[in-house]
Amino acid sequence: MSKRLIPLAAMEKIMKKAGADRVSDRAKVALKNVLEDIAEEIATDSVKLAFHAGRKTVKAGDIKLATKR
């Protein structure tokens, strides 16, 4: 079982905000896994961009740029 970085309750809130009446536990876990994978990729790219710019601090601009790649 993976370590929970994003709570499952947040997944349900996102799905309900999108219009779902009910959300299964498996759907919550699936969405959580996908979002955490995407977030990890963006974070990795953001760190590389900050390092390339000669910084140790990741800034919002690095995140935005990483999402456009």
Sine and cosine of phi, psi and omega as CSV:
sin_phi,cos_phi,sin_psi,cos_psi,sin_omega,cos_omega
0.00,0.00,0.69,-0.72,-0.05,-1.00
-0.99,0.17,0.42,-0.91,0.04,-1.00
-0.94,0.35,0.70,-0.71,-0.03,-1.00
-0.99,0.16,0.92,-0.38,0.08,-1.00
-0.99,-0.15,-0.60,0.80,0.03,-1.00
-0.90,-0.43,0.80,-0.60,-0.04,-1.00
-0.92,0.39,0.56,-0.83,0.01,-1.00
-0.90,0.44,-0.50,0.86,0.02,-1.00
-0.88,0.48,-0.57,0.82,0.03,-1.00
-0.92,0.40,-0.57,0.82,0.02,-1.00
-0.91,0.42,-0.65,0.76,0.02,-1.00
-0.91,0.42,-0.66,0.75,0.02,-1.00
-0.88,0.48,-0.67,0.75,0.01,-1.00
-0.89,0.45,-0.72,0.69,-0.02,-1.00
-0.90,0.43,-0.65,0.76,0.00,-1.00
-0.93,0.36,-0.59,0.81,0.05,-1.00
-0.90,0.44,-0.50,0.87,0.02,-1.00
-0.98,0.18,-0.11,0.99,0.09,-1.00
0.89,-0.45,0.00,1.00,0.00,-1.00
-0.95,0.30,0.68,-0.73,0.09,-1.00
-0.98,0.18,-0.67,0.74,0.00,-1.00
-0.69,-0.72,0.48,-0.88,-0.02,-1.00
-0.71,-0.70,0.81,-0.59,0.01,-1.00
-0.96,0.27,0.37,-0.93,0.04,-1.00
-0.88,0.47,-0.62,0.79,0.01,-1.00
-0.91,0.41,-0.58,0.81,0.04,-1.00
-0.92,0.38,-0.63,0.77,0.04,-1.00
-0.88,0.47,-0.70,0.71,-0.01,-1.00
-0.91,0.40,-0.65,0.76,0.00,-1.00
-0.89,0.46,-0.71,0.70,0.02,-1.00
-0.90,0.44,-0.67,0.74,0.03,-1.00
-0.85,0.52,-0.73,0.69,-0.02,-1.00
-0.89,0.46,-0.69,0.73,0.01,-1.00
-0.90,0.44,-0.73,0.68,-0.01,-1.00
-0.90,0.44,-0.62,0.78,0.03,-1.00
-0.93,0.38,-0.59,0.80,0.06,-1.00
-0.90,0.44,-0.71,0.70,0.01,-1.00
-0.90,0.44,-0.68,0.73,0.00,-1.00
-0.89,0.46,-0.62,0.79,0.01,-1.00
-0.91,0.41,-0.65,0.76,0.04,-1.00
-0.89,0.45,-0.71,0.71,0.01,-1.00
-0.90,0.44,-0.68,0.73,0.01,-1.00
-0.88,0.47,-0.69,0.72,0.01,-1.00
-0.88,0.48,-0.72,0.69,0.02,-1.00
-0.90,0.43,-0.61,0.80,0.01,-1.00
-0.90,0.43,-0.66,0.75,0.03,-1.00
-0.90,0.44,-0.67,0.74,0.04,-1.00
-0.88,0.48,-0.66,0.75,0.01,-1.00
-0.91,0.42,-0.67,0.74,0.03,-1.00
-0.90,0.44,-0.69,0.72,0.01,-1.00
-0.89,0.46,-0.67,0.74,0.02,-1.00
-0.88,0.47,-0.55,0.84,0.02,-1.00
-0.99,0.14,0.02,1.00,0.03,-1.00
0.99,0.15,0.40,0.92,0.00,-1.00
-0.89,-0.46,0.45,-0.89,0.15,-0.99
-1.00,-0.10,-0.33,0.94,-0.05,-1.00
-1.00,-0.04,0.80,-0.60,0.10,-1.00
-0.99,0.11,0.78,-0.63,-0.02,-1.00
-0.94,-0.35,0.23,-0.97,-0.01,-1.00
-0.84,0.54,-0.59,0.80,0.02,-1.00
-0.89,0.46,-0.57,0.82,0.06,-1.00
-0.90,0.43,-0.65,0.76,0.02,-1.00
-0.90,0.44,-0.74,0.67,-0.01,-1.00
-0.88,0.48,-0.68,0.73,0.02,-1.00
-0.91,0.41,-0.64,0.77,0.00,-1.00
-0.90,0.44,-0.51,0.86,-0.01,-1.00
-0.98,0.22,-0.27,0.96,-0.01,-1.00
-1.00,-0.02,-0.07,1.00,-0.04,-1.00
-0.98,0.18,0.00,0.00,0.00,0.00
